[in-house]
Amino acid sequence: MNKINEHRFADLYEIASGISSTPEQAGHGFPFASFNTVFNNYFLPETLPDLMDTSSQERVKYSIKKGDVLLTRTSETFDELAMSCVALKDYPDATFSGFVKRLRPKAEAEGVVDEKYLGFYLRGYLFRRTITNHSILTLRASFNEDIFSFLKLFLPEYSQQTKIGDFLYLLERKISLNNAINAELESVARTLYDYWFTQFDFPDENGKPYKSSGGAMEYSKELKREIPKGWKVAPLPKNALCEQISSGVDEFEEEKIYLSTSEVNGMEITDHTITVDYATRPARANMQPTMNSVWFAKMKDTLKHLLVSDGADVLVSDYLLSTGFGGLKCTEDSIYYVWNYLNAGYFESKKNQIATGATQQAINDTDLKEFFIIVPASDVLKKFNTAVAPYYRLICQNRFQSKDLTELRDFLLPLLMNGQVHIKASL
C-alpha cells in the first residue's frame, strides 16, 4: 500500500473568485475559461473556446497560470458543483468566469502536489463525496471560502502521484485526440453535405458543380426555395429515405444497457451504467436501436443525436433507448445524408418552434409530419454516402475506443489512488 499523507487544501492553495463580466464583453477580446469549459474538461484545453473583452488590470487579477485549479462555483445540483479543471501551462491574457473559483498553488505545494494527479483526484469519488457532504443546497449549491477552508487532500508520495498522473493523462489525451479527430471528420462530412445539398453544387455528369454550372432548378412550395429539377420534397415520417421508428422492443434474455436522454450529450454517449432486464425495465425503456437508424431527443432546446450505422453493432445488440428519443430507420444509401440533415440546423430549429407541453416542451410522434426533407436523385445520394462512409466508420471506431478507455480510466482511478494497483517505474 502507498503511504497517504493528509494536507489542508488551504495550506497548499489560495482561493480567488472569477471576473464579473457584462454581456457586452462576451464573444470577443481575449481567451476566457467559462463554466462549461471547466465543467467539461479534466484539464484546460490547449486553446480556450470562449472570448471575453477584458482590461489589462483584469487580465492580471483574473489570470490563469500553470498549476491553477479552476472549480465550478455555483450550481442547481451538487453534481455540477466544484467540478475541477487543471491548467497544465500558462494562458497569457486569459481570464476566468465569475461562476468559477481559482485555486492557485502556494510555494508549499511544490513537490507535494502533482498537477496531473490532482486533475483526476479532484474528480474522484473521495473528493466529490466530501464536497457533497459539506455543501448546502437552497436555491443553488455554492462552493465558497468557508468550505475550502476545511477541505483536506489525502495524497500519496509525490513520486507516486507523478506516475499515476502521467499514466492516467495518457489515457485522457488519447480520448481527447479521438474526440478531436471525430470533430474534424464530422466537419469534413458536414461541409460536403452543405456543398452538395444546401448549395446544390454536387458534381454533375461532367464533374462540374451542378447549380454554379447552370443546372436546372425548380421551385419547391414546401421549402419555399428552388431545388434541383427532378428532386422531391417529402414529409419526414415516411419517404424514400427513411421512416419513423415506433416504440416497442423485442423480448430479450439477460440484461441490456438503458440510455435515457440524460446519458447523451450532443452526439456522445456519456454514461453506460444503467442495465435493465426485459420484464422489469422502466416503461420508458421502450425504443430499440436498429442498424442504419438515426435518433434525436424530442425535448425542446435539447440537442442529443445518435447514429447507428456500420461499426455500431453493439448499440443494436446491447442497448435500449428511452421514449424521450425519436428514431428514423434509413436505407443503406441514405443513412449519412439523413444524419447530416438532422445536424444541419433546420431540424433542431423546427423542433424548438413546434414543441408543446405545460411543464416540459417537446415534439410528439405526429409532429414529424411538419418536417420536410429533400429527396435527392438516387445516384447523387449514393455517391455522397459512399464518399463519407469511411469517415463515419472511423468516427464510430474512435467513439467506442474512447468508451473503453473511459471505462478503464474510471475503473483504475480509485485502485491507483488507494494503492491497490501500482504503476511500474518505466511509465
Sequence and secondary structure as in RCSB ss.txt:
>XXXX:A:sequence
MNKINEHRFADLYEIASGISSTPEQAGHGFPFASFNTVFNNYFLPETLPDLMDTSSQERVKYSIKKGDVLLTRTS
ETFDELAMSCVALKDYPDATFSGFVKRLRPKAEAEGVVDEKYLGFYLRGYLFRRTITNHSILTLRASFNEDIFSF
LKLFLPEYSQQTKIGDFLYLLERKISLNNAINAELESVARTLYDYWFTQFDFPDENGKPYKSSGGAMEYSKELKR
EIPKGWKVAPLPKNALCEQISSGVDEFEEEKIYLSTSEVNGMEITDHTITVDYATRPARANMQPTMNSVWFAKMK
DTLKHLLVSDGADVLVSDYLLSTGFGGLKCTEDSIYYVWNYLNAGYFESKKNQIATGATQQAINDTDLKEFFIIV
PASDVLKKFNTAVAPYYRLICQNRFQSKDLTELRDFLLPLLMNGQVHIKASL
>XXXX:A:secstr
   EEEEEHHHHEEEEE B   GGGEEEEEEEE HHHHHT SB  SS SEEE   HHHHHHT B TT EEEE EE
SSGGGTT EEE SS BTT EEBTTEEEEEE GGGTTT  HHHHHHHTTSHHHHHHHHHH   SSSEE  HHHHHH
 EEEEE HHHHHHHHHHHHHHHHHHHHHHHHHHHHHHHHHHHHHHHHTS   B TTSSBTTTTT  EEEETTTTE
EEETT EEEESSBSSSEEE  SB    SSEEEEE GGGEEBTEE     EEETTT  TTEEE   SSEEEEE BT
T  BEEEE TT HHHHHHEEEETTEEEEEE TTTHHHHHHHHHSSHHHHHHHHH B SSS B  GGGGGG EEEE
  HHHHHHHHHHHHHHHHHHHHHHHHHHHHHHHHHHHHHHHHTTSS   TT 
